[in-house]
């Protein structure tokens, strides 16, 4: 489900369209139909230029542009970012179109299996990725730090500044991929720290925790939420209404907060990649 802004109002796809009278001729006899279960649901294919549009892959191993969805080996290296020596893993495919920095959520780390899967898919699509720890080991033991959005945003901004000094990645446009509280940290960093960000994607995030920073964000922002994550959907809808820049909300049908359902993470990857393709890859 896609929400978008039209004439200052949040609209769902199909709202606002006037029904046209049916001009069909009567059918003399009912037509036999297959059971509903025999018709697998097909994802809606919106026009490429529509805000938040994404064409879901017809085949499991390729996307709409024929690029592989399967993870592939890319050159990577372990890094330590000053001044605290925060650990990270930097993956750089050949001829990268951009760099996506991952911002993990509460109770997670650079080893998040879900973020790792998204990073591998983005590597396969030609994006460099950085997964890193937002806190030191000692800081993680204090649970207050895990939910300290300004602190997490400051750490993210420091990582982006470190990137700007690395000669092999400095020319690349930067996108942010945040999960849970990491999404709020990504939005606050994009709004408050004067860093150049090309696009932001939130997966199951809490953008509402970005507070007043939401009104200052001009960066194209995509919010992805599971269709069964009702409370978080409402929070994301409220945050979406406050974002002044390009924005979209994608709801993955039937998915819960961590997207463990079959096909749910594939949908997240497809939506995220389409957003980065639109706003990040063309930034060069």
One Martini backbone bead per residue (centre of mass of N, CA, C, O) as a GRO file, in nm:
protein
  284
    1UNK     BB    1   0.097   0.035   0.023
    2UNK     BB    2   0.043   0.379  -0.083
    3UNK     BB    3   0.141   0.692   0.029
    4UNK     BB    4   0.040   1.028  -0.063
    5UNK     BB    5   0.066   1.360  -0.179
    6UNK     BB    6  -0.243   1.565  -0.230
    7UNK     BB    7  -0.328   1.875  -0.189
    8UNK     BB    8  -0.229   1.836   0.127
    9UNK     BB    9  -0.303   1.525   0.118
   10UNK     BB   10  -0.345   1.207   0.229
   11UNK     BB   11  -0.321   0.933   0.003
   12UNK     BB   12  -0.455   0.659  -0.140
   13UNK     BB   13  -0.453   0.442  -0.368
   14UNK     BB   14  -0.747   0.555  -0.557
   15UNK     BB   15  -0.810   0.807  -0.435
   16UNK     BB   16  -1.025   1.048  -0.598
   17UNK     BB   17  -1.174   0.865  -0.792
   18UNK     BB   18  -1.407   0.849  -1.030
   19UNK     BB   19  -1.677   0.685  -1.105
   20UNK     BB   20  -1.773   0.492  -1.376
   21UNK     BB   21  -2.001   0.400  -1.576
   22UNK     BB   22  -2.130   0.112  -1.687
   23UNK     BB   23  -2.101  -0.032  -2.044
   24UNK     BB   24  -2.171  -0.316  -2.017
   25UNK     BB   25  -2.280  -0.606  -2.124
   26UNK     BB   26  -2.469  -0.855  -2.084
   27UNK     BB   27  -2.432  -1.174  -1.959
   28UNK     BB   28  -2.596  -1.465  -2.029
   29UNK     BB   29  -2.363  -1.626  -1.871
   30UNK     BB   30  -2.185  -1.758  -1.646
   31UNK     BB   31  -1.845  -1.752  -1.557
   32UNK     BB   32  -1.607  -1.955  -1.498
   33UNK     BB   33  -1.407  -1.977  -1.198
   34UNK     BB   34  -1.146  -1.973  -1.022
   35UNK     BB   35  -1.019  -2.000  -0.746
   36UNK     BB   36  -0.861  -1.776  -0.559
   37UNK     BB   37  -0.605  -1.964  -0.503
   38UNK     BB   38  -0.537  -1.974  -0.826
   39UNK     BB   39  -0.475  -1.653  -0.781
   40UNK     BB   40  -0.204  -1.500  -0.753
   41UNK     BB   41  -0.076  -1.236  -0.623
   42UNK     BB   42  -0.005  -0.922  -0.770
   43UNK     BB   43   0.187  -0.672  -0.797
   44UNK     BB   44   0.188  -0.349  -0.825
   45UNK     BB   45   0.248  -0.152  -1.129
   46UNK     BB   46   0.393   0.135  -1.133
   47UNK     BB   47   0.493   0.401  -1.259
   48UNK     BB   48   0.821   0.507  -1.263
   49UNK     BB   49   0.748   0.827  -1.186
   50UNK     BB   50   0.621   0.756  -0.929
   51UNK     BB   51   0.595   0.807  -0.616
   52UNK     BB   52   0.732   0.524  -0.472
   53UNK     BB   53   0.796   0.345  -0.695
   54UNK     BB   54   0.767  -0.020  -0.762
   55UNK     BB   55   0.902  -0.306  -0.918
   56UNK     BB   56   0.842  -0.616  -0.886
   57UNK     BB   57   0.969  -0.911  -0.909
   58UNK     BB   58   0.914  -1.192  -1.110
   59UNK     BB   59   1.179  -1.298  -1.001
   60UNK     BB   60   1.363  -1.394  -0.731
   61UNK     BB   61   1.672  -1.330  -0.870
   62UNK     BB   62   1.537  -1.062  -0.992
   63UNK     BB   63   1.479  -0.758  -1.107
   64UNK     BB   64   1.334  -0.518  -1.315
   65UNK     BB   65   1.652  -0.485  -1.439
   66UNK     BB   66   1.804  -0.776  -1.408
   67UNK     BB   67   1.912  -0.787  -1.129
   68UNK     BB   68   2.053  -0.939  -0.882
   69UNK     BB   69   1.947  -1.079  -0.556
   70UNK     BB   70   2.200  -1.216  -0.506
   71UNK     BB   71   2.459  -1.267  -0.331
   72UNK     BB   72   2.793  -1.120  -0.343
   73UNK     BB   73   3.114  -1.085  -0.380
   74UNK     BB   74   3.290  -0.820  -0.216
   75UNK     BB   75   3.489  -0.587  -0.142
   76UNK     BB   76   3.626  -0.584   0.196
   77UNK     BB   77   3.648  -0.403   0.520
   78UNK     BB   78   3.774  -0.333   0.818
   79UNK     BB   79   3.685  -0.075   1.054
   80UNK     BB   80   3.797   0.234   1.228
   81UNK     BB   81   3.632   0.500   1.391
   82UNK     BB   82   3.672   0.802   1.472
   83UNK     BB   83   3.752   0.847   1.808
   84UNK     BB   84   3.641   0.544   1.922
   85UNK     BB   85   3.664   0.293   1.725
   86UNK     BB   86   3.437   0.209   1.552
   87UNK     BB   87   3.299  -0.067   1.415
   88UNK     BB   88   3.330  -0.194   1.068
   89UNK     BB   89   3.183  -0.263   0.735
   90UNK     BB   90   3.324  -0.237   0.404
   91UNK     BB   91   3.153  -0.234   0.088
   92UNK     BB   92   3.301  -0.244  -0.261
   93UNK     BB   93   3.198  -0.230  -0.556
   94UNK     BB   94   3.223  -0.206  -0.872
   95UNK     BB   95   3.113   0.084  -0.971
   96UNK     BB   96   2.975   0.256  -0.768
   97UNK     BB   97   2.671   0.455  -0.713
   98UNK     BB   98   2.691   0.426  -0.391
   99UNK     BB   99   2.640   0.491  -0.031
  100UNK     BB  100   2.525   0.281   0.238
  101UNK     BB  101   2.420   0.356   0.563
  102UNK     BB  102   2.383   0.175   0.857
  103UNK     BB  103   2.115   0.193   1.116
  104UNK     BB  104   2.072   0.053   1.393
  105UNK     BB  105   1.895  -0.075   1.644
  106UNK     BB  106   1.788  -0.175   1.923
  107UNK     BB  107   1.994  -0.441   2.025
  108UNK     BB  108   2.202  -0.405   1.801
  109UNK     BB  109   2.423  -0.433   1.506
  110UNK     BB  110   2.640  -0.492   1.244
  111UNK     BB  111   2.516  -0.808   1.260
  112UNK     BB  112   2.256  -0.779   1.137
  113UNK     BB  113   2.078  -0.993   0.939
  114UNK     BB  114   1.893  -0.789   0.792
  115UNK     BB  115   2.102  -0.577   0.708
  116UNK     BB  116   2.289  -0.774   0.565
  117UNK     BB  117   2.091  -0.856   0.343
  118UNK     BB  118   2.054  -0.575   0.223
  119UNK     BB  119   2.352  -0.519   0.164
  120UNK     BB  120   2.395  -0.752  -0.036
  121UNK     BB  121   2.183  -0.651  -0.241
  122UNK     BB  122   2.319  -0.375  -0.291
  123UNK     BB  123   2.583  -0.485  -0.393
  124UNK     BB  124   2.451  -0.632  -0.640
  125UNK     BB  125   2.344  -0.331  -0.742
  126UNK     BB  126   2.606  -0.123  -0.686
  127UNK     BB  127   2.648  -0.078  -0.368
  128UNK     BB  128   2.781   0.059  -0.114
  129UNK     BB  129   2.867  -0.041   0.235
  130UNK     BB  130   2.789   0.045   0.590
  131UNK     BB  131   2.857  -0.134   0.886
  132UNK     BB  132   2.796  -0.018   1.227
  133UNK     BB  133   2.873   0.081   1.546
  134UNK     BB  134   2.725   0.318   1.765
  135UNK     BB  135   2.857   0.162   2.009
  136UNK     BB  136   3.015   0.070   2.266
  137UNK     BB  137   3.038  -0.177   2.488
  138UNK     BB  138   2.988   0.001   2.740
  139UNK     BB  139   2.740   0.159   2.630
  140UNK     BB  140   2.545  -0.087   2.584
  141UNK     BB  141   2.497  -0.145   2.898
  142UNK     BB  142   2.340   0.124   2.865
  143UNK     BB  143   2.009   0.153   2.781
  144UNK     BB  144   1.987   0.461   2.733
  145UNK     BB  145   2.171   0.475   2.477
  146UNK     BB  146   1.985   0.315   2.276
  147UNK     BB  147   1.761   0.578   2.308
  148UNK     BB  148   1.973   0.804   2.213
  149UNK     BB  149   1.926   0.989   1.946
  150UNK     BB  150   2.142   1.217   1.950
  151UNK     BB  151   2.381   1.024   1.985
  152UNK     BB  152   2.335   0.848   1.730
  153UNK     BB  153   2.346   1.086   1.529
  154UNK     BB  154   2.637   1.173   1.597
  155UNK     BB  155   2.770   0.907   1.510
  156UNK     BB  156   2.674   0.915   1.219
  157UNK     BB  157   2.803   1.184   1.139
  158UNK     BB  158   3.095   1.090   1.195
  159UNK     BB  159   3.093   0.866   0.978
  160UNK     BB  160   3.045   1.053   0.735
  161UNK     BB  161   3.302   1.220   0.776
  162UNK     BB  162   3.495   0.984   0.741
  163UNK     BB  163   3.418   0.922   0.450
  164UNK     BB  164   3.522   1.206   0.336
  165UNK     BB  165   3.839   1.086   0.393
  166UNK     BB  166   3.801   0.852   0.189
  167UNK     BB  167   3.931   0.805  -0.123
  168UNK     BB  168   3.742   0.548  -0.233
  169UNK     BB  169   3.444   0.707  -0.129
  170UNK     BB  170   3.405   1.024  -0.148
  171UNK     BB  171   3.236   1.049  -0.433
  172UNK     BB  172   2.995   0.923  -0.303
  173UNK     BB  173   2.683   0.902  -0.256
  174UNK     BB  174   2.461   0.928   0.032
  175UNK     BB  175   2.290   0.682   0.222
  176UNK     BB  176   2.017   0.581   0.444
  177UNK     BB  177   1.963   0.289   0.672
  178UNK     BB  178   1.694   0.247   0.897
  179UNK     BB  179   1.622   0.086   1.216
  180UNK     BB  180   1.407   0.180   1.414
  181UNK     BB  181   1.588   0.398   1.592
  182UNK     BB  182   1.778   0.444   1.345
  183UNK     BB  183   1.580   0.618   1.181
  184UNK     BB  184   1.583   0.864   1.366
  185UNK     BB  185   1.888   0.914   1.352
  186UNK     BB  186   1.897   0.965   1.046
  187UNK     BB  187   1.708   1.214   1.044
  188UNK     BB  188   1.865   1.391   1.242
  189UNK     BB  189   2.131   1.396   1.085
  190UNK     BB  190   2.012   1.519   0.820
  191UNK     BB  191   1.908   1.789   0.974
  192UNK     BB  192   2.161   1.883   1.195
  193UNK     BB  193   2.482   1.817   1.064
  194UNK     BB  194   2.558   1.905   0.763
  195UNK     BB  195   2.507   1.656   0.584
  196UNK     BB  196   2.532   1.481   0.277
  197UNK     BB  197   2.218   1.359   0.172
  198UNK     BB  198   2.024   1.172  -0.070
  199UNK     BB  199   1.889   0.931   0.114
  200UNK     BB  200   1.608   0.768   0.293
  201UNK     BB  201   1.558   0.457   0.481
  202UNK     BB  202   1.286   0.287   0.649
  203UNK     BB  203   1.270  -0.004   0.875
  204UNK     BB  204   1.060  -0.032   1.110
  205UNK     BB  205   1.038   0.256   1.218
  206UNK     BB  206   1.090   0.569   1.438
  207UNK     BB  207   1.038   0.877   1.321
  208UNK     BB  208   0.895   1.018   1.564
  209UNK     BB  209   1.174   1.041   1.735
  210UNK     BB  210   1.277   1.305   1.574
  211UNK     BB  211   1.073   1.520   1.591
  212UNK     BB  212   1.146   1.842   1.493
  213UNK     BB  213   1.328   1.742   1.251
  214UNK     BB  214   1.112   1.672   1.037
  215UNK     BB  215   1.065   1.979   0.930
  216UNK     BB  216   1.390   1.980   0.810
  217UNK     BB  217   1.346   1.759   0.591
  218UNK     BB  218   1.465   1.724   0.238
  219UNK     BB  219   1.509   1.436   0.219
  220UNK     BB  220   1.445   1.161   0.066
  221UNK     BB  221   1.173   0.957   0.211
  222UNK     BB  222   1.140   0.613   0.315
  223UNK     BB  223   0.867   0.420   0.445
  224UNK     BB  224   0.878   0.091   0.600
  225UNK     BB  225   0.595  -0.129   0.668
  226UNK     BB  226   0.416  -0.353   0.827
  227UNK     BB  227   0.083  -0.457   0.801
  228UNK     BB  228   0.089  -0.582   1.117
  229UNK     BB  229   0.213  -0.294   1.229
  230UNK     BB  230  -0.004  -0.088   1.345
  231UNK     BB  231   0.131   0.120   1.534
  232UNK     BB  232   0.366   0.193   1.334
  233UNK     BB  233   0.193   0.299   1.110
  234UNK     BB  234   0.078   0.543   1.260
  235UNK     BB  235   0.354   0.676   1.319
  236UNK     BB  236   0.436   0.703   1.016
  237UNK     BB  237   0.200   0.876   0.922
  238UNK     BB  238   0.264   1.116   1.106
  239UNK     BB  239   0.552   1.165   0.997
  240UNK     BB  240   0.485   1.204   0.698
  241UNK     BB  241   0.317   1.472   0.738
  242UNK     BB  242   0.594   1.634   0.838
  243UNK     BB  243   0.731   1.599   0.576
  244UNK     BB  244   0.855   1.826   0.320
  245UNK     BB  245   0.967   1.628   0.135
  246UNK     BB  246   1.028   1.371  -0.028
  247UNK     BB  247   0.778   1.099  -0.006
  248UNK     BB  248   0.705   0.766   0.144
  249UNK     BB  249   0.472   0.483   0.199
  250UNK     BB  250   0.539   0.140   0.266
  251UNK     BB  251   0.325  -0.152   0.274
  252UNK     BB  252   0.368  -0.478   0.386
  253UNK     BB  253   0.185  -0.736   0.348
  254UNK     BB  254   0.171  -0.925   0.654
  255UNK     BB  255   0.391  -0.780   0.804
  256UNK     BB  256   0.600  -0.752   1.057
  257UNK     BB  257   0.840  -0.583   1.223
  258UNK     BB  258   1.086  -0.798   1.113
  259UNK     BB  259   1.018  -0.951   0.846
  260UNK     BB  260   0.987  -1.295   0.853
  261UNK     BB  261   0.825  -1.336   0.621
  262UNK     BB  262   0.766  -1.456   0.329
  263UNK     BB  263   0.898  -1.196   0.118
  264UNK     BB  264   0.940  -0.938   0.294
  265UNK     BB  265   1.244  -0.868   0.243
  266UNK     BB  266   1.218  -0.851  -0.062
  267UNK     BB  267   1.038  -0.600  -0.053
  268UNK     BB  268   1.229  -0.415   0.095
  269UNK     BB  269   1.457  -0.426  -0.113
  270UNK     BB  270   1.297  -0.320  -0.357
  271UNK     BB  271   1.217  -0.047  -0.236
  272UNK     BB  272   1.499   0.058  -0.161
  273UNK     BB  273   1.632   0.039  -0.441
  274UNK     BB  274   1.437   0.227  -0.590
  275UNK     BB  275   1.504   0.476  -0.420
  276UNK     BB  276   1.810   0.486  -0.474
  277UNK     BB  277   1.790   0.494  -0.781
  278UNK     BB  278   1.638   0.771  -0.789
  279UNK     BB  279   1.821   0.954  -0.558
  280UNK     BB  280   2.131   0.841  -0.573
  281UNK     BB  281   2.246   0.744  -0.852
  282UNK     BB  282   2.176   1.044  -0.983
  283UNK     BB  283   2.374   1.233  -0.808
  284UNK     BB  284   2.632   1.204  -1.011
   0.00000   0.00000   0.00000
